[in-house]
C-alpha cells in the first residue's frame, strides 16, 4: 500500500485524506501549540504507517506518550487489532512501567561525545582529552571502578585528572548505562517495525539527551548500510534547539543538523514534532519537505512557517490560527496539494494526557 488514511477533509467527513507513505523518505515537520491535539494526531499517522507499510519507526518519546503503541484500543477494529498484535513494536523505559530498561553503552559513544559528556575541551584540557582519545577499554570487560583505579594508579597527571573528573561528575553512576549488558542500539540494528524510547524518567536531566545522542550517533555511523528508518522526535525542541547550552546539547544538535542535511540519501528520515518552529534549529527546519500543521496562534510563528514552507501557501498557514481540536493542514511531498484535515481516531491508547482541574463535587479522576 502506498497511501495511508489519516482522517477526512475538513467539512466533509465522507472524503478521506490519504498521505503518500513513499514520501516519508523526506524530512517532516509537525507543529501545533499546546492543546491542539498534536501528539494524538501524530499517533494517528504513526499507527497507519505501522499498520500499512514496512517502514521501521524509531520514536524518541520524552513524555511517555507512545509507550502504549503496541496495545490496541477496545474501539479498534478486529483487523487493526490483529495486525497490531502481529507487529514487532519494542518499548524501552527510562522509568517504571511495562517495557525493557533503556540502556546504552558508555564505550559505544565516540570520543567527541564522551568529551562532551565529560565537559572536556581538546585544547584547554589537552592532556585529559588525549588520554580519552587513546583509551582502549573493551565493552566485554568494562568496569568503571577498575578504569578509575587504573587511571589513578598510572602515575600520569593527565590520567589522574581524567579519573577525578569522571568521578566528580558522577556520570558513570547513571542508570542509563548498560554496564556490560545489551544496548538499545543492538535492538534498533535489528530494525523492528517500531521502537519507542521513553526518555522522560531518568534521574539526571542530561541522561535523556545522552541516550538520544548515542542512538543517533550509532545510526549515523552505520549510514552506509542504507537501511531505512523514520526517526520521530516528539517535543523536538528539547533535542534540537537553535541555542544549545551544554556540550551534550551542542553535540546532539550538530548530529541532527548533519542527519537533516545528508541523511535522506542514506535512509535516515526525520519527523520532528514541536509547538513552535522558532524552537527548532533553522538548519534542520529548512530541510523539511513535508508539513503537518495544527493550531498555531503566534504571528511570529505563522510568519516563520510561511517563509520556510512556501509550498503550503501563506493564506493556508494563517488559517491554522482558527483550527479546532484535531484539525490540521498537510502540505508538501506526501500530499498532492495543501489539504485541510480533521484527524481520524487512534487505534492505540495515548500514553500521556492532561491533568484535570479538581472541581467541587466531581470525581478527581
Buried (B, 14 or more C-beta within 10 A) or exposed (E): EEBBBBBBBBEEEEEBBBBBBEBBBBBBBBBBBEEBBBBBBBBBBBBBBBBBBEBBBBBBBBBBBBBBBBBBBEEBEEEBBEBBEEBEBBBBBBBEEEBEBBBBBBBBBBBBBBBBBBEBEBEEBEBBBBBBEEBEEEEEEBEBEEBBEEBBEBEEEBBBBBBBBBBEEEBBEBBBBBEEEEBBBBBBBEBBBBBBBBBBBBEBEBBBBBBBBBBBBBBBEBBEEEBBBBBBBBBBBBBBBBEBEBBBBBBBBBBBBBBBEEBBEBBBBBBBBBBBBBBBBEBBBBBBBBBBBBBBEBEEBBBBBBEBBEBBBBEBBBBBBEBEEBBBBBBBBBBEEBBBBBBBEBBBBBBBEEEEEEEEEEEEE
